[in-house]
Amino acid sequence: MSKLGDLDGNALKMRCSLADCSTTVITAPSGGYTAGQLVAVGDQYLTGVIYKDVDAGEDAVLIYKAPRILVPCVAVTSGAFDVGNRVFYDVVDAEVNESASGNHLCGVVMVAPSVGDEEVEIDLDGTMGFLTT
């Protein structure tokens, strides 16, 4: 099974096969999207990661379910992001954190990051944003 790491040197960091993921196609806004960018679409209840760089108005593949993917997170502090902890998408900062307040549930931690890291490996389920916490 082929796994994707840094796709052509960009910021998409998958730890699973694309075949194991769920995707949809969205239209890129002005400014376009960058591979690996974490975004929310619609009423911000669908969260996912952009598959590859696209310009404004182009179709972009949004990965909204992935069993293992690295996503941007708030800088890790001691005791944060333990395996199994829920993570929430912060629309303002375009990263995940562990605070439910004002954010959207989007997955669980699969690998505990080190203190100071700004990425965390999660099981992404971008369809959970409508759930109450």
C-alpha positions in Angstrom: 0.0 0.0 0.0 1.4 3.3 -1.0 1.6 6.0 1.6 1.9 9.7 1.1 4.4 11.7 3.0 5.3 15.2 1.9 3.6 15.2 -1.5 6.0 16.8 -3.9 7.7 18.7 -1.1 4.5 20.5 0.0 2.9 20.6 3.4 0.5 17.7 3.1 1.6 15.1 5.7 -0.5 12.0 5.5 0.3 8.8 7.4 -2.2 6.7 5.6 -3.1 5.8 2.0 -5.4 8.3 0.2 -7.6 5.2 -0.5 -8.3 5.0 3.2 -9.6 8.6 3.3 -12.9 10.3 2.4 -12.8 13.3 0.2 -15.0 15.9 -1.6 -14.3 18.6 -4.1 -14.7 22.3 -3.2 -14.0 25.5 -5.0 -11.0 27.5 -3.9 -11.7 31.0 -2.6 -9.7 34.1 -3.6 -6.2 33.5 -2.7 -6.5 29.7 -3.4 -5.5 26.9 -1.1 -2.2 25.4 -0.1 -1.6 21.7 0.3 -1.9 20.7 3.9 -4.0 23.7 4.8 -6.7 23.0 7.4 -10.1 24.6 6.5 -13.8 24.5 7.4 -16.4 24.8 4.6 -20.1 25.4 4.4 -21.5 26.5 7.7 -18.0 25.5 9.1 -19.2 22.1 10.2 -17.1 20.2 7.6 -13.4 20.4 8.4 -10.7 19.0 6.3 -7.2 19.2 4.8 -6.5 20.5 1.3 -4.8 17.8 -0.9 -2.7 20.0 -3.2 -2.1 23.6 -4.0 -4.9 25.2 -6.1 -5.5 28.7 -7.4 -8.7 30.8 -6.7 -11.7 29.4 -8.5 -10.2 26.0 -9.1 -11.5 22.7 -7.8 -9.7 21.6 -4.6 -9.8 18.1 -3.1 -10.7 18.3 0.6 -9.8 15.3 2.7 -12.3 15.2 5.5 -11.7 11.8 6.9 -8.2 10.3 7.4 -7.2 7.7 9.9 -3.7 9.3 10.3 -2.8 12.8 9.2 -0.6 15.5 10.6 -2.4 18.9 11.1 -1.3 22.2 12.4 -2.0 22.8 16.1 -1.4 25.3 18.8 2.1 25.0 20.2 2.1 21.9 22.4 2.6 22.4 26.2 3.3 19.8 28.8 0.4 17.4 29.3 -1.4 18.5 26.2 -2.5 16.4 23.2 -2.4 13.0 24.9 -3.4 10.0 22.7 -7.1 9.7 22.5 -7.8 13.3 23.4 -10.4 15.1 21.3 -9.2 17.9 19.1 -11.2 20.9 17.8 -10.7 23.1 14.8 -10.2 26.8 15.6 -11.4 28.7 12.6 -9.7 31.9 13.6 -6.2 30.4 14.0 -6.7 27.6 11.3 -5.3 25.0 13.6 -6.5 22.4 16.1 -6.5 22.7 19.9 -8.1 20.9 22.8 -10.7 23.7 23.6 -14.3 23.0 22.7 -15.3 26.6 23.3 -16.2 28.2 20.0 -14.4 25.4 18.0 -15.5 22.4 16.0 -14.8 18.8 17.0 -12.7 17.2 14.2 -10.8 14.2 15.5 -8.7 12.5 18.2 -5.0 12.5 18.8 -3.2 9.3 17.5 0.4 10.2 18.4 1.3 12.5 21.3 3.5 15.3 20.0 6.5 16.7 21.9 6.4 20.0 23.8 6.8 22.9 21.4 5.5 21.0 18.4 3.1 22.8 16.1 1.7 19.7 14.4 -0.2 16.7 15.8 -1.1 13.4 14.2 -4.8 12.8 14.4 -7.6 10.6 13.2 -9.4 13.3 11.3 -13.2 13.1 11.0 -14.3 16.5 9.7 -17.9 15.6 9.8 -18.1 15.8 13.6 -18.3 19.6 13.8 -22.0 19.6 14.3 -21.8 17.4 17.5 -22.2 19.1 20.8 -19.2 18.7 23.1 
